[in-house]
């Protein structure tokens, strides 16, 4: 699994570069001037985020949003009892030479159900040096001031065991904007 995860990260890093270039070229003049000096990648996950899942904690992706329910990237607990530490994640890795400085999920684009509220499932967003939990009331999310090579979200069993039947959990992100400073031209 480690080698396939490494390959998946390499493919995703390449995809981030391509998507960032396409997004920068496709911006309208007003949008380009508003974000001068930065790259913005808006994605439902396809080609940008890689996933890792484990028994009892599964991932799915439906892009573009609206093609299925739940749309976007989802982590959903299954009908099993799983041990502490069992987890699944979606993660975007910046290509060499870029760092992720922020992220935003728009209103109504995130669903957090059964996380960090007692039954044992925890989760939320993470990046180098930090993270943020999600809960049932979240409807949007943003973070800035980062200097990280990766950003992701996860669901993890935080008790000795977690029961996906009596206490299911879900974390869905329909789409997310990732922000990175525009690379400087080399002389």
SULQUIJO-V929207 format. One record per run of one state. SS is the DSSP state (2 for helix, 1 for strand, 0 for the rest). FROM is the first residue (numbers start at 1). TO is the last residue. If there is no record, write none. Layout:
SS,FROM,TO / SS,FROM,TO
This chain:
0,1,1 / 2,2,26 / 0,27,28 / 2,29,34 / 0,35,37 / 1,38,43 / 0,44,48 / 1,49,52 / 0,53,53 / 1,54,54 / 0,55,56 / 1,57,62 / 0,63,71 / 1,72,77 / 0,78,80 / 1,81,83 / 0,84,86 / 1,87,93 / 0,94,99 / 1,100,105 / 0,106,109 / 1,110,113 / 0,114,120 / 1,121,127 / 0,128,129 / 1,130,133 / 0,134,140 / 1,141,148 / 0,149,149 / 1,150,157 / 0,158,160 / 1,161,163 / 0,164,169 / 1,170,173 / 0,174,175 / 1,176,181 / 0,182,187
